[in-house]
Amino acid sequence: MKSLLQRSARVPAAIAFSASLLCAAAPAHAAYPDHPIRWVVPFPAGGAMDNIARTLGEDMSKTLGQAIVVENRPGAGGNIGAEVVSRAEPDGYTLMFGTSAPLAINVSLYRKINYDPVKSFAPIIQIGHLPNVLVVNANVPAKNVQELIAYGKAHPGKLTYASSGNGASSHLAGVLFNNLAGTDFQHVPYKGTGPALNDLLGGQVSMTFTDVLTALPFIKSGKVRALGVTTKGRSQALPDVPTVAEQGVPGFDVSVFFGVVAPAGTPPAVVTKLNRAFADALQQPDVRKTLLAQGLELAPSTSPEQLGTFVKAEVGKWRAVVQKSGAQLD
């Protein structure tokens, strides 16, 4: 009888203890974030991507009440940083600032990567993209994209395009152009954008696809000629230069996009809170001014679902281009 009474007494105590645990857990979740957030940038410090992350992180720290710590984890075209984030605890305290490479291209370009760009991440927000521009050496006798295509077809194998390396977006842009326009521009890979531009200026190569901000000084000086912007819409930095697509190459859309992701399984409430914090930061005039000065074109939609849909489409688009190019990296 005594044993039965003892067991009966324990039941309310157990219920009370369980309730206390639930009450303690609720404020902890509601208080997110309660310590600094690590934001992995999978490329070296000092570049445009790093500057954009630090600008956004500084503003978001004020909104969220916790520091956003930018951590550069470069290597393997962004794969190293992406793998780190894919393996992290899905609690909202580790994020990645992804680009076209780790989130869309590398899954087809590299023989093996240890994450899936779609399944391994929870999308947070698309920040925007950096448009590229097709520029030719001043001696190339073409004033627009159609003249370039006509000249290339009349002189097979003569025109060359420089890239910053095999599998780089500037390489794949040329592959996509050849596919859509029916040209045979010859690829000449370099070790970086600088050497590629130097040989373009020197006339060793005919053209290149490079980001607008890098090309702008040379366009203004007349050393290269801008024929077309590579995105769907015109660039704010080059409003008078038509897109490649509107000059008779429909479907040509190449840029470096920027999106924020977290490990798959991150709670929806955390995703929503992060999304709102990023969206608020992107509305601040000083932040927008800084990002636009970096050449960034802000995304028209900031929902997590939009980024998820966009990444899936980009993976499919670049898979076909990479296969056509034959490029493969270890």
Solvent accessible surface area in square Angstrom, and as a share of the most:
residue,aa,sasa,rsa
1,M,173,0.77
2,K,145,0.62
3,S,59,0.38
4,L,94,0.47
5,L,108,0.54
6,Q,85,0.38
7,R,126,0.46
8,S,59,0.38
9,A,68,0.53
10,R,148,0.54
11,V,86,0.49
12,P,81,0.51
13,A,62,0.48
14,A,57,0.44
15,I,114,0.58
16,A,62,0.48
17,F,132,0.55
18,S,59,0.38
19,A,47,0.36
20,S,59,0.38
21,L,100,0.50
22,L,131,0.65
23,C,89,0.53
24,A,67,0.52
25,A,59,0.45
26,A,61,0.48
27,P,80,0.50
28,A,60,0.47
29,H,100,0.45
30,A,77,0.60
31,A,55,0.43
32,Y,13,0.05
33,P,9,0.06
34,D,82,0.42
35,H,88,0.39
36,P,67,0.42
37,I,1,0.00
38,R,74,0.27
39,W,0,0.00
40,V,0,0.00
41,V,0,0.00
42,P,0,0.00
43,F,53,0.22
44,P,85,0.53
45,A,68,0.52
46,G,60,0.58
47,G,36,0.34
48,A,37,0.29
49,M,16,0.07
50,D,5,0.02
51,N,56,0.29
52,I,0,0.00
53,A,0,0.00
54,R,107,0.39
55,T,28,0.16
56,L,0,0.00
57,G,3,0.03
58,E,120,0.54
59,D,22,0.11
60,M,0,0.00
61,S,30,0.19
62,K,153,0.65
63,T,75,0.44
64,L,19,0.10
65,G,58,0.56
66,Q,46,0.21
67,A,50,0.38
68,I,18,0.09
69,V,76,0.44
70,V,21,0.12
71,E,48,0.21
72,N,36,0.19
73,R,85,0.31
74,P,61,0.38
75,G,28,0.27
76,A,49,0.38
77,G,31,0.30
78,G,0,0.00
79,N,7,0.03
80,I,76,0.39
81,G,0,0.00
82,A,0,0.00
83,E,30,0.14
84,V,21,0.12
85,V,0,0.00
86,S,28,0.18
87,R,166,0.61
88,A,20,0.15
89,E,122,0.55
90,P,48,0.30
91,D,53,0.28
92,G,0,0.00
93,Y,32,0.12
94,T,11,0.07
95,L,0,0.00
96,M,0,0.00
97,F,0,0.00
98,G,0,0.00
99,T,7,0.04
100,S,4,0.02
101,A,26,0.20
102,P,0,0.00
103,L,1,0.00
104,A,0,0.00
105,I,7,0.04
106,N,3,0.02
107,V,50,0.29
108,S,18,0.12
109,L,7,0.03
110,Y,27,0.10
111,R,150,0.55
112,K,156,0.66
113,I,28,0.14
114,N,91,0.47
115,Y,18,0.07
116,D,51,0.27
117,P,7,0.04
118,V,52,0.30
119,K,162,0.69
120,S,23,0.15
121,F,10,0.04
122,A,16,0.12
123,P,39,0.25
124,I,0,0.00
125,I,0,0.00
126,Q,11,0.05
127,I,0,0.00
128,G,0,0.00
129,H,45,0.20
130,L,24,0.12
131,P,3,0.02
132,N,7,0.03
133,V,0,0.00
134,L,0,0.00
135,V,1,0.00
136,V,0,0.00
137,N,10,0.05
138,A,45,0.35
139,N,133,0.68
140,V,12,0.07
141,P,79,0.50
142,A,0,0.00
143,K,131,0.55
144,N,54,0.28
145,V,0,0.00
146,Q,88,0.39
147,E,73,0.33
148,L,0,0.00
149,I,15,0.08
150,A,61,0.47
151,Y,43,0.16
152,G,2,0.02
153,K,113,0.48
154,A,71,0.55
155,H,74,0.33
156,P,101,0.63
157,G,39,0.37
158,K,120,0.51
159,L,8,0.04
160,T,30,0.17
161,Y,3,0.01
162,A,0,0.00
163,S,1,0.01
164,S,36,0.23
165,G,15,0.15
166,N,84,0.43
167,G,5,0.05
168,A,29,0.22
169,S,30,0.20
170,S,12,0.08
171,H,11,0.05
172,L,0,0.00
173,A,0,0.00
174,G,0,0.00
175,V,15,0.09
176,L,15,0.08
177,F,0,0.00
178,N,30,0.15
179,N,63,0.32
180,L,81,0.40
181,A,13,0.10
182,G,54,0.52
183,T,15,0.08
184,D,60,0.31
185,F,7,0.03
186,Q,81,0.36
187,H,52,0.23
188,V,47,0.27
189,P,62,0.39
190,Y,39,0.15
191,K,198,0.84
192,G,25,0.24
193,T,57,0.33
194,G,39,0.38
195,P,60,0.38
196,A,3,0.03
197,L,13,0.07
198,N,99,0.51
199,D,40,0.21
200,L,0,0.00
201,L,56,0.28
202,G,50,0.48
203,G,42,0.40
204,Q,120,0.54
205,V,7,0.04
206,S,14,0.09
207,M,0,0.00
208,T,4,0.02
209,F,2,0.01
210,T,11,0.06
211,D,43,0.22
212,V,5,0.03
213,L,68,0.34
214,T,46,0.27
215,A,1,0.01
216,L,29,0.14
217,P,80,0.50
218,F,54,0.22
219,I,32,0.16
220,K,158,0.67
221,S,68,0.44
222,G,48,0.46
223,K,116,0.49
224,V,5,0.03
225,R,57,0.21
226,A,19,0.15
227,L,4,0.02
228,G,0,0.00
229,V,0,0.00
230,T,0,0.00
231,T,6,0.03
232,K,165,0.70
233,G,44,0.42
234,R,112,0.41
235,S,3,0.02
236,Q,119,0.53
237,A,44,0.34
238,L,16,0.08
239,P,80,0.50
240,D,128,0.66
241,V,22,0.13
242,P,39,0.24
243,T,2,0.01
244,V,0,0.00
245,A,28,0.21
246,E,95,0.43
247,Q,26,0.12
248,G,48,0.46
249,V,2,0.01
250,P,102,0.64
251,G,59,0.57
252,F,1,0.01
253,D,33,0.17
254,V,0,0.00
255,S,20,0.13
256,V,39,0.23
257,F,2,0.01
258,F,5,0.02
259,G,0,0.00
260,V,0,0.00
261,V,4,0.02
262,A,0,0.00
263,P,2,0.01
264,A,47,0.36
265,G,64,0.62
266,T,9,0.05
267,P,45,0.28
268,P,110,0.69
269,A,60,0.46
270,V,7,0.04
271,V,19,0.11
272,T,55,0.32
273,K,82,0.35
274,L,0,0.00
275,N,19,0.10
276,R,160,0.58
277,A,2,0.02
278,F,0,0.00
279,A,23,0.18
280,D,70,0.36
281,A,0,0.00
282,L,6,0.03
283,Q,116,0.52
284,Q,68,0.30
285,P,104,0.66
286,D,95,0.49
287,V,5,0.03
288,R,86,0.31
289,K,154,0.65
290,T,54,0.31
291,L,0,0.00
292,L,73,0.36
293,A,75,0.58
294,Q,45,0.20
295,G,14,0.14
296,L,2,0.01
297,E,20,0.09
298,L,35,0.17
299,A,12,0.10
300,P,139,0.88
301,S,41,0.27
302,T,45,0.26
303,S,41,0.27
304,P,25,0.16
305,E,125,0.56
306,Q,51,0.22
307,L,0,0.00
308,G,17,0.17
309,T,94,0.55
310,F,59,0.24
311,V,7,0.04
312,K,121,0.51
313,A,64,0.50
314,E,18,0.08
315,V,11,0.06
316,G,34,0.33
317,K,58,0.25
318,W,2,0.01
319,R,107,0.39
320,A,61,0.48
321,V,4,0.02
322,V,3,0.02
323,Q,130,0.58
324,K,138,0.59
325,S,32,0.21
326,G,59,0.57
327,A,13,0.10
328,Q,79,0.35
329,L,56,0.28
330,D,141,0.73
